[in-house]
Amino acid sequence: MLNKTALAAALLLSLAASQASYAQSTEQNGSLEPVIVTATRTAITANDALSSVTVITREDIDRLQPVSVADLLTGLPGVSIGRSGGIGAQTSLYLRGTNATHVLVLIDGVRIGSVSIGLPALEQIPVDAIDRIEIVRGPRASLYGSDAIGGVIQIFTRHGQPNGGVSPSVSVTGGSHGYVDGQAGVSGGDAHLWYNASLGGTYTGGIPNCRSGAAELGVACYVDDPRNDAYRNWNGFANFGYRWDNGTELAFDWLRSKSNAEFAGSPYSGDDSLEEQYVAGARLSFSPLSQWKVTLNAGQSRDDLATYYQGTYFGQYYPRMATGYFNSRRNQASWQNDITLTANQLLTVGVDYQQEHIASDTDFQRLSRGDTGSFAQYQATFGQNEVQLAVRHDHNDQFGNHNTGSAAWGYHFENGPVLSVSYGSAFHAPTFDDLYFPAFGAIPTANPELKPETSRSAEIGLAQQLQHWNWSLNAYQTTINDLIVLDENFVPQNLSRARIRGLEGQFGFNLDDWRVQSYLSLMQPKNDGGADNGKLLQRRAQRTARVDVDRKLGRFNVGATFFASSKRYDDIANTERMGGYATTDLRASYSFAPGWQVEAKLANVFDHNYETVYYYNQLGRTWYLTVRYGL
């Protein structure tokens, strides 16, 4: 494995270096440096991030025609996706081999995710609401606190443009399995003001999420239910902002997504769910002095879930009845100060506060907890050298004090790539379900003795952003102590240690009418001790690769995405094997009038059968047709 990894890395690096050299000679060293804010909580260019980053723009989203956030993220460096069925089914994201609860997900700066299970409901986020996504891999606990072991993903919703006038938009999509989606909105702005508002909905008749035979084997959903699992979603989002002449800025963001999802279940777990995601935030930034910028943020996120059952179970008919509810709420606020010490030195200090609440028909021993974190970050450039240092202290009123830190150094070669070396620590507090979910009779389902997980990560990378070319290569190692996993009885336990090693590569170019972007991940996410020493961690693929190819032909655009993944396992003993697979997606669009466009997509062209969660079906060959208007 290591020899293959080294060979693949060498080939990727040599190809990227040769193409970058050619790009420099033909483009006169022009550079395209997208600005990101997630890596350091300040606006910097991608070359200055000293991190492995991927940015997905609205242009990318329109070109790729994804149906879900999972479609967008599948195949990106370090990303493994586990989806329990078709559209709307629960989706888990594993970043750099860490647990799904080790990825911090933000929407417009507001932390999201259920405080019960600790997972963000990525499947509920409407793609039409997204303007861009920033993915930062590696520990970021020194800036964000708990959960940011594998990295941070921040989703920015669509905003109106200053001086953009009034711009209406509408789209209608139809597709396989009775899929229908509609969105309508309006956005605009002037020299000081911007606004955007949109409403939409989605329906699909779905597929049977759980594979036949699960009941006999005692796996997955534990029942046999051949019916299609339908999914419905209603969503809306809005934002408003105003910027004064002196630079003071006030902004509000709001998103709501309400879904009804069917699934194979029983009178105990239900077979129908109603889930609502709610995110709201406000931001005020101003500069008391020319070298001092203050940013105040406040927000709330909610994840409300109710389950129901109606049907026949072991010969007995049950009328529609409620089987449970879990309502979680996060209130959060932050005070951030960016102080310019010199032209090339920036000091950031601040305080974050969050309060987590849960309400449920389940009798949890504890219903709330709070966390206060204070942090400081120093960024500086000395000639061709760049330095980033960060420290943070978190006080959790349940688990006490945690200190985390990070250090990164980068060297900017003259008219060339950026070499970076970094180290960071992080932690994750167990979820309410991990600690307190009540037992079913004599069978425990929680472990109140769980300890917080802690991690140490080291990384070295080489990257370059040019006007028409980009490439990067990163190698890393993460060690997680007290990793929380489910044992064979589905009781959470602190695994002694896990060690994850990996290589990631990105390479792409945009030349004439061609656009190509490729990604490669090679990873060893392994248990490092105990009875399962050397076994792979659950649902992580060791090797993934993705290539996006697009070409513009006048008013036409055509493209394809090729994705391949190696095998993975669904249990820590590596007995429940899910084989490797490959998929191909084709797409085309045609601009037939100003502002009007028709789009077509054929996903999983060769109708491959595969699983990302054991015994759960995935969509086969599917088609989508969209008519869209928007200036």
C-alpha positions in Angstrom: 0.0 0.0 0.0 2.8 2.4 0.9 4.7 1.7 -2.3 1.6 2.3 -4.4 0.9 5.5 -2.4 4.4 6.9 -2.9 4.3 6.0 -6.6 0.9 7.7 -7.1 2.1 10.8 -5.2 5.3 11.1 -7.2 3.4 10.8 -10.5 0.8 13.4 -9.5 3.5 15.8 -8.2 5.6 15.5 -11.4 2.6 16.0 -13.6 1.4 19.0 -11.6 4.8 20.6 -11.5 5.4 20.2 -15.3 1.9 21.6 -16.1 2.4 24.5 -13.6 5.8 25.3 -15.2 4.2 25.4 -18.6 1.4 27.6 -17.2 3.9 30.1 -15.8 5.7 30.4 -19.1 2.6 30.9 -21.1 0.6 33.0 -18.7 3.4 35.4 -17.6 2.9 34.3 -14.0 -0.7 35.5 -13.7 -2.4 34.2 -10.6 -5.9 33.4 -9.6 -6.2 33.3 -5.8 -9.7 32.8 -4.4 -10.3 34.4 -1.1 -11.4 32.1 1.8 -12.3 32.9 5.4 -12.8 29.5 7.0 -9.2 28.5 7.3 -8.2 31.4 9.7 -11.5 33.2 10.4 -10.1 36.0 8.4 -10.1 36.8 4.7 -7.0 35.3 3.0 -6.1 33.9 -0.3 -6.0 30.1 -0.9 -2.2 30.3 -1.3 -1.9 31.9 2.1 -4.1 29.3 3.9 -1.2 26.9 4.6 -3.9 24.2 4.6 -5.4 21.7 2.3 -8.5 23.5 1.0 -11.1 23.1 -1.7 -13.5 25.8 -2.8 -16.8 25.0 -4.6 -18.3 28.1 -6.3 -21.8 28.7 -7.6 -20.3 28.4 -11.1 -19.1 24.9 -10.1 -22.6 24.0 -8.8 -24.3 25.2 -11.9 -21.9 23.2 -14.1 -22.0 20.0 -12.1 -25.8 19.9 -11.7 -25.8 18.1 -8.3 -29.1 17.0 -6.7 -27.7 17.0 -3.2 -24.8 18.2 -1.1 -23.4 14.7 -1.1 -23.2 14.8 -4.9 -21.0 17.9 -4.7 -18.7 16.5 -2.0 -18.3 12.9 -3.1 -14.7 12.2 -4.4 -13.2 15.4 -3.0 -9.8 14.9 -1.2 -10.2 13.1 2.1 -14.0 12.8 1.8 -15.9 9.5 2.3 -19.7 9.6 2.1 -22.1 7.1 3.8 -25.7 7.4 2.7 -28.5 5.1 4.0 -30.5 5.0 0.8 -31.6 7.4 -1.9 -32.4 11.1 -2.0 -33.2 12.4 1.5 -31.7 9.5 3.4 -29.4 10.1 6.3 -25.9 11.1 5.0 -22.7 10.9 7.0 -19.4 12.6 5.9 -16.0 11.3 7.0 -13.2 13.7 6.5 -9.6 12.4 6.4 -10.7 9.1 8.0 -12.1 10.7 11.2 -15.6 10.1 12.5 -18.6 11.7 11.0 -18.9 13.8 14.2 -15.4 15.1 13.7 -16.3 17.5 10.9 -17.6 20.9 12.0 -20.2 22.2 9.5 -21.2 25.9 9.4 -23.8 27.7 7.5 -23.0 31.4 7.1 -20.8 31.1 10.3 -23.5 29.3 12.4 -22.6 25.8 13.7 -25.2 23.2 12.7 -26.0 19.6 13.6 -28.1 17.6 16.0 -26.8 17.7 19.6 -28.4 14.3 20.0 -26.4 12.3 17.5 -23.8 14.9 16.7 -24.4 14.9 12.9 -25.3 17.7 10.5 -28.3 16.9 8.3 -26.5 17.5 5.0 -29.2 15.7 3.1 -31.7 18.4 4.1 -29.7 21.4 2.8 -31.1 22.6 -0.6 -28.4 22.9 -3.2 -30.1 25.9 -4.8 -29.5 27.9 -1.6 -25.7 27.5 -1.8 -23.4 30.2 -3.2 -20.1 28.5 -2.3 -18.6 25.9 0.0 -15.2 26.1 1.6 -13.6 22.8 2.8 -10.6 23.1 5.1 -9.0 19.8 6.0 -7.0 19.2 9.1 -7.6 20.2 12.8 -9.1 23.6 13.4 -10.1 23.2 17.1 -7.7 26.1 18.0 -10.1 28.4 16.2 -13.5 26.7 16.4 -13.4 24.4 19.5 -14.9 21.0 19.7 -15.6 18.8 16.6 -13.0 20.2 14.2 -10.7 17.2 14.2 -11.0 16.2 10.6 -11.7 19.7 9.4 -14.3 22.4 8.8 -16.9 22.7 6.0 -18.6 26.1 5.7 -21.6 26.6 3.4 -22.4 30.2 2.3 -25.9 30.8 1.1 -26.6 32.9 -2.0 -26.7 36.7 -1.6 -27.8 39.5 -3.7 -25.2 41.6 -5.4 -24.5 45.3 -4.7 -25.5 47.4 -7.7 -27.2 44.3 -9.0 -30.7 45.7 -9.5 -33.6 43.4 -9.1 -33.1 39.8 -10.4 -35.8 37.2 -10.3 -34.9 33.5 -10.7 -36.9 30.3 -11.2 -36.1 26.6 -11.9 -38.1 23.5 -12.5 -36.7 20.0 -12.5 -38.1 16.6 -13.3 -36.4 13.2 -13.2 -36.4 9.5 -12.4 -38.4 8.0 -9.6 -41.0 10.8 -9.9 -38.5 13.4 -9.0 -39.8 17.0 -9.1 -38.0 20.1 -7.8 -39.0 23.8 -8.0 -37.3 27.0 -6.8 -38.3 30.6 -7.2 -36.6 33.7 -5.8 -35.6 37.3 -6.1 -32.3 39.1 -5.3 -30.8 42.5 -5.7 -29.0 45.4 -4.2 -27.5 48.9 -4.7 -24.3 50.6 -3.6 -25.0 49.9 0.1 -27.8 47.2 0.2 -28.1 43.6 -0.8 -30.9 41.1 -0.3 -32.0 37.7 -1.5 -35.1 35.5 -0.8 -36.2 32.1 -2.2 -38.7 29.4 -1.7 -38.6 25.8 -3.0 -39.7 22.2 -2.7 -38.7 18.7 -3.7 -40.5 15.4 -4.1 -39.3 12.0 -5.1 -41.1 8.6 -5.0 -37.8 7.2 -4.0 -36.4 3.7 -3.9 -36.5 1.0 -1.2 -33.7 2.3 1.0 -33.0 -0.9 2.8 -31.9 -4.0 0.8 -34.0 -7.2 0.9 -32.8 -9.8 3.3 -31.7 -7.5 6.0 -34.2 -9.0 8.5 -32.9 -12.6 8.0 -29.3 -11.5 8.5 -30.0 -9.1 11.4 -28.3 -6.1 9.8 -29.1 -2.6 8.6 -32.8 -1.8 9.1 -33.6 -5.3 10.5 -36.8 -5.5 8.6 -37.9 -6.4 5.0 -39.9 -3.6 3.5 -39.9 -3.6 -0.4 -41.9 -0.3 -0.7 -40.3 2.8 -2.2 -39.3 5.3 0.4 -40.6 8.7 -0.7 -39.1 12.0 0.3 -40.6 15.5 0.4 -38.9 18.8 1.2 -40.0 22.4 1.6 -37.4 25.1 2.0 -36.8 28.8 2.1 -33.8 31.1 2.7 -33.3 34.8 2.9 -30.6 37.3 3.8 -30.2 41.0 4.0 -27.2 43.3 4.5 -26.3 46.9 4.6 -22.8 48.5 4.4 -22.2 52.1 5.4 -19.7 54.4 3.8 -17.3 54.0 6.8 -17.2 50.2 6.3 -19.6 49.3 9.1 -21.6 46.2 7.9 -24.8 44.6 9.3 -26.1 41.4 7.9 -28.8 38.8 8.6 -29.1 35.2 7.3 -32.0 32.7 7.6 -32.6 29.2 6.2 -35.3 26.7 6.9 -35.7 23.2 5.5 -38.6 20.9 6.4 -38.7 17.3 5.2 -40.8 14.2 5.3 -38.8 11.0 4.7 -40.0 7.5 4.6 -37.8 4.6 5.6 -37.9 0.9 6.4 -38.7 0.5 10.1 -40.9 -0.9 12.9 -43.3 0.3 15.7 -40.2 0.8 17.8 -38.1 3.0 15.4 -40.9 4.3 13.1 -41.0 4.3 9.3 -41.7 7.9 8.6 -40.0 11.1 9.8 -40.6 14.8 9.9 -37.4 16.8 10.3 -36.8 20.5 10.3 -33.6 22.4 10.0 -33.5 26.0 11.0 -30.5 28.4 10.9 -30.5 32.1 11.7 -27.7 34.5 12.2 -26.8 38.1 12.5 -23.4 39.8 12.0 -22.1 43.3 12.8 -18.6 44.4 11.8 -17.0 47.8 12.3 -13.7 49.4 12.9 -13.3 51.6 16.0 -9.7 52.4 14.8 -8.1 52.0 11.4 -6.1 49.0 12.6 -8.8 47.3 14.7 -11.8 45.5 13.2 -14.5 44.1 15.5 -17.0 41.4 14.4 -20.0 40.4 16.5 -21.9 37.3 15.6 -25.0 35.7 17.1 -27.0 32.8 15.8 -29.2 29.8 16.5 -29.5 26.4 14.7 -32.2 23.9 15.3 -32.7 20.2 14.3 -36.2 18.9 15.2 -37.0 15.3 14.4 -40.2 13.4 15.0 -40.8 9.8 13.9 -44.1 7.9 13.2 -45.2 4.4 12.3 -48.2 3.0 10.4 -48.4 -0.5 9.0 -48.4 -4.2 9.8 -45.6 -5.7 11.9 -45.5 -9.4 12.7 -49.2 -9.7 11.7 -50.4 -6.8 13.8 -51.7 -3.6 12.2 -50.6 -0.3 13.8 -52.5 2.9 12.9 -50.4 6.0 12.5 -48.7 6.7 15.8 -45.8 8.8 17.1 -42.7 6.8 18.0 -40.5 9.5 19.3 -39.1 13.0 18.9 -35.7 14.7 19.4 -35.5 18.5 19.2 -32.1 20.0 19.5 -31.1 23.7 19.7 -27.8 25.6 19.6 -27.5 29.2 20.7 -24.2 30.7 19.9 -22.4 34.0 19.9 -18.9 35.3 19.2 -16.8 38.4 19.6 -13.8 38.6 17.3 -11.1 41.3 17.1 -8.7 41.6 14.2 -5.8 43.9 15.0 -3.3 44.9 12.3 0.1 45.1 14.1 2.0 46.0 10.9 1.4 45.7 7.2 2.3 42.0 7.3 1.2 41.0 10.8 -2.3 40.3 12.0 -3.4 39.4 15.5 -6.9 37.9 16.1 -8.4 37.4 19.5 -11.9 36.5 20.5 -14.4 34.6 22.6 -17.0 32.1 21.4 -20.0 30.9 23.4 -22.5 28.1 22.7 -25.3 26.5 24.6 -26.7 23.1 23.5 -30.2 22.0 24.5 -32.2 18.8 23.8 -35.9 18.1 24.3 -37.2 14.6 23.7 -39.7 12.0 24.8 -36.6 10.0 25.7 -35.5 10.4 29.3 -32.0 11.8 28.9 -30.1 12.3 32.2 -28.9 15.7 31.1 -30.7 18.2 28.7 -28.2 21.0 28.2 -24.6 22.0 28.4 -22.5 25.1 27.6 -19.1 25.8 26.3 -17.0 29.0 26.4 -13.9 29.3 24.3 -11.3 32.0 24.1 -8.8 32.0 21.2 -5.8 34.0 19.8 -4.2 33.7 16.4 -1.1 35.4 15.0 -0.5 35.6 11.2 2.7 37.1 9.8 4.7 37.2 6.6 8.5 37.8 6.7 9.8 37.9 3.1 9.0 34.6 1.5 8.1 33.0 4.9 4.6 32.9 6.4 3.7 31.9 9.9 0.4 31.1 11.6 0.1 30.4 15.3 -3.1 29.8 17.2 -4.1 28.7 20.7 -7.5 28.2 22.4 -8.9 27.4 25.8 -12.4 25.8 26.0 -14.4 25.4 29.2 -17.2 22.8 28.8 -19.5 22.7 31.8 -19.7 19.0 31.5 -16.2 17.9 30.6 -14.1 20.7 32.0 -11.1 22.5 30.4 -9.5 21.7 27.0 -6.5 23.5 25.5 -5.7 23.2 21.8 -3.2 24.8 19.5 -1.8 24.8 16.0 1.3 26.1 14.2 2.0 26.4 10.5 4.9 27.6 8.5 4.9 28.3 4.8 7.6 29.2 2.2 6.5 31.0 -1.0 9.0 30.1 -3.7 9.7 32.9 -6.1 7.0 32.7 -8.8 6.3 29.2 -7.7 4.4 26.9 -5.3 4.0 27.3 -1.6 5.5 24.7 0.8 3.7 24.3 4.1 4.3 22.4 7.3 1.7 22.3 10.1 0.8 20.7 13.4 -2.4 20.9 15.4 -4.4 19.4 18.2 -8.2 19.0 18.6 -10.9 17.4 20.7 -14.5 16.2 20.5 -17.0 16.0 23.3 -19.3 12.9 23.3 -22.8 13.5 22.1 -26.0 13.3 24.3 -26.9 9.9 22.6 -23.4 8.6 23.2 -23.7 9.4 26.9 -27.3 9.1 27.9 -29.6 7.3 25.4 -31.7 5.0 27.6 -31.3 1.2 27.4 -33.8 -1.1 25.7 -34.7 -3.2 28.7 -31.4 -4.8 29.8 -29.6 -3.8 26.6 -27.5 -0.7 27.1 -27.3 1.8 24.2 -25.1 4.5 25.8 -22.0 4.8 27.9 -22.0 7.6 30.5 -18.3 6.8 31.2 -17.1 8.0 27.8 -14.2 10.4 27.7 -13.7 13.2 25.1 -11.7 12.2 22.1 -8.4 14.0 21.5 -6.2 14.2 18.4 -2.8 15.3 17.2 -2.1 15.9 13.5 0.9 16.8 11.4 0.9 17.7 7.7 3.2 18.8 4.9 2.0 20.2 1.6 2.9 21.8 -1.7 0.4 23.8 -3.6 0.0 26.5 -6.3 -2.8 28.6 -7.7 -2.3 30.1 -11.2 -4.7 31.9 -13.5 -5.6 28.8 -15.4 -3.9 26.0 -13.5 -4.1 24.7 -9.9 -2.5 21.8 -8.1 -1.7 20.6 -4.6 -0.2 17.6 -2.8 -0.6 17.1 0.9 0.6 14.3 3.2 -0.7 14.0 6.8 -0.9 11.8 9.9 -3.6 12.0 12.6 -3.6 10.1 15.8 -6.8 10.0 17.8 -6.9 8.9 21.4 -10.1 7.5 23.0 -11.8 7.3 19.6 -15.5 6.6 20.1 -16.8 3.7 18.1 -19.9 1.4 18.3 -19.0 -2.2 19.5 -20.7 -5.3 18.2 -23.7 -4.6 20.4 -23.9 -1.0 19.2 -22.7 0.5 22.5 -20.3 3.4 22.1 -16.8 2.7 23.5 -13.6 4.6 23.7 -11.2 2.8 21.3 -7.7 3.0 22.7 -6.2 4.7 19.6 -6.6 5.2 15.9 -3.9 6.3 13.4 -4.7 7.7 10.1 -2.2 8.4 7.4 -2.9 9.8 4.0 -2.0 11.6 0.8 -4.2 14.0 -1.1 -3.8 15.5 -4.5 -5.7 18.1 -6.6 -4.9 19.1 -10.2 -6.9 21.1 -12.7 -6.8 23.5 -15.5 -9.1 25.9 -17.3 -7.8 26.5 -20.8 -9.7 27.8 -23.8 -13.1 26.1 -23.8 -11.9 23.1 -21.6 -12.1 22.8 -17.8 -10.7 19.7 -16.1 -10.4 19.2 -12.3 -9.1 16.0 -10.7 -8.8 14.7 -7.1 -7.0 11.8 -5.5 -7.1 10.4 -2.0 -4.9 7.6 -0.6 -5.6 6.8 3.1 -4.9 4.3 5.8 -7.6 4.9 8.5 -6.7 2.1 11.0 -7.4 1.0 14.5 -4.0 1.2 16.4 -4.4 -1.2 19.3 -6.7 -3.7 21.0 -8.5 -6.8 19.6 -9.1 -5.1 16.2 -5.6 -3.7 15.8 -4.8 -2.9 12.1 -8.5 -3.1 11.0 -9.9 -0.3 8.9 -12.2 2.2 10.6 -15.9 2.0 9.5 -17.2 3.3 6.2 -13.9 4.9 5.1 -12.5 4.1 1.7 -8.7 3.8 1.4 -8.6 5.1 -2.2 -10.9 7.4 -4.1 -10.4 9.3 -7.3 -12.6 11.8 -9.2 -12.2 13.6 -12.5 -14.5 16.4 -13.8 -14.3 17.2 -17.5 -16.3 20.0 -19.1 -16.2 21.8 -22.4 -18.0 24.8 -23.7 -19.3 24.7 -27.3 -20.9 28.0 -28.0 -24.2 28.1 -26.2 -23.8 24.4 -25.3 -21.9 23.0 -22.3 -21.1 19.3 -22.0 -19.4 17.4 -19.2 -18.7 14.2 -17.4 -17.7 13.2 -13.9 -15.8 9.9 -13.3 -15.6 8.6 -9.7 -14.0 5.4 -8.3 -13.7 4.2 -4.7 -12.0 1.2 -3.1 -13.7 -1.2 -0.7 -14.8 -0.3 2.8 -16.2 -2.0 5.9 -19.3 -1.2 8.0 -18.0 -2.6 11.3 -14.8 -2.3 13.4 -14.1 -6.1 13.0 -14.1 -5.7 9.2 -16.6 -8.5 8.6 -19.3 -6.5 6.8 -17.6 -5.7 3.5 -18.8 -3.2 0.9 -17.0 -3.6 -2.4 -15.3 -0.9 -4.4 -17.2 0.7 -7.3 -17.0 3.3 -10.0 -19.7 5.6 -11.5 -19.9 7.9 -14.5 -22.2 10.9 -14.8 -22.9 12.8 -18.0 -24.4 16.3 -18.3 -25.2 19.0 -20.8 -26.8 22.5 -20.9 -28.0 24.9 -23.5 -28.6 28.6 -23.2 -31.5 29.2 -25.6 -32.3 32.8 -24.7 -30.8 35.6 -22.4 -31.1 34.3 -18.8 -32.7 31.0 -19.9 -31.1 27.6 -19.8 -32.1 24.0 -20.1 -30.0 21.3 -18.4 -29.9 17.5 -18.6 -28.0 15.0 -16.5 -27.6 11.2 -16.6 -26.2 9.9 -13.3 -24.6 6.5 -12.8 -24.7 5.9 -16.6 -23.8 2.2 -16.4 -26.3 1.5 -13.6 -23.7 0.1 -11.1 -24.9 -1.4 -7.9 -23.0 -0.4 -4.8 -23.2 0.4 -1.1 -21.8 3.1 1.1 -23.7 1.9 4.2 -24.0 -1.9 4.6 -27.2 -3.3 3.1 -28.6 0.1 2.0 -29.4 0.7 -1.6 -28.0 3.5 -3.7 -29.6 5.1 -6.8 -28.9 3.3 -10.0 -29.1 5.0 -13.4 -31.1 8.2 -13.0 -31.9 11.2 -15.3 -32.8 14.8 -14.5 -34.1 17.6 -16.8 -34.1 21.3 -15.7 -35.3 24.5 -17.1 -33.8 27.5 -15.4 -34.1 31.3 -15.6 -31.9 33.8 -13.8 -29.8 36.8 -14.8 
